[in-house]
Structure formats: C-alpha cells, structure tokens
C-alpha cells in the first residue's frame, strides 16, 4: 500500500518535500498530496512550516509551492531544522 510506503520513507528521512515523497513512491504530487492529507487527519504526519525567507532569496521555487512533511503529529520535529534551499547541500 502506498500510504505505508509514504510512512516508511518519512521514517527514513525524518522530513521530506512533497516532490521527494511523490518520487519515492512513484506517484504524482497531486495523488500524494491527497494521501498526505489523509495521514495528517489521522495524526500520523504533519506539515512543517518553512524557514523564514524560503522561496524568496534564491528564487528557485515559489513560496506557496513548497510543502515539507514530517512523521508524527507534533510540529516541528525535535532536532530537525529546515535550512534555506540556498544552503542545502543536495
């Protein structure tokens, strides 16, 4: 089941973007977004707030298009800090 694959992927990564999750489970972002909403309602995952300035300084993505999720119901994930995309070392 894809929901289990989504949870497994988040368990491995701690946090991941919608695009990363969709790629990992071999589905479209729109289909995965629906699954993520279901998991959020059940308290299994949560959407993380973006770092201040994300989507503005590097201009690689639009502010409203970035979605990052973490495992569990709390927000934010303890010990995990999101960095600006310009600072990421992908």
Secondary structure, 3 states (H helix, E strand, C coil): CHHHHHHHHHHHHCEEEHHHHHHHHCCCHHHHHHHHHHHHHCCCEEEECCCCCCCCCCCCCCHHHCCEEEECCCCCCCCCCCCCHHHCCC
